[in-house]
Amino acid sequence: MTLTDLQPLLNDAGPLPRTTSLVRETGLRAILLHLRKGEEIPEHQNRGGITVQCLQGHVIFFAGGERVELTPGLLISLPPEIPHKLSGEADSLLLVTMSEPVVVNENRSAA
């Protein structure tokens, strides 16, 4: 089990880097994404599914021909391999969780 207190990060986001790693477990990763007003994250995709929750600010999230305005308290999910991009409308903090495909070794021996 990992416990992370986000409150200190939310209280003073000014010095935060663009991404802060919060959790890295087998099959799961969580980051705090700090996106400043006017910054963009170009189109990309993830091998696993993702959730994005807006904690502070205002971000436009583009995916699959849709445009969603994320403001505090809103959470979206996206299945694997969907191209998406983000644009900061205000200084923003996003909690991003990503599932990572687990590779199963199917090493079968002949009997």
Secondary structure, DSSP 8 states (H G I E B T S, - for coil): ------HHHHH--TT--SEEEEEEETTEEEEEEEE-TT-EEEEE--SS-EEEEEEES-EEEEETTEEEEE-TT-EEEE-TT--EEEEESSSEEEEEEEE------------
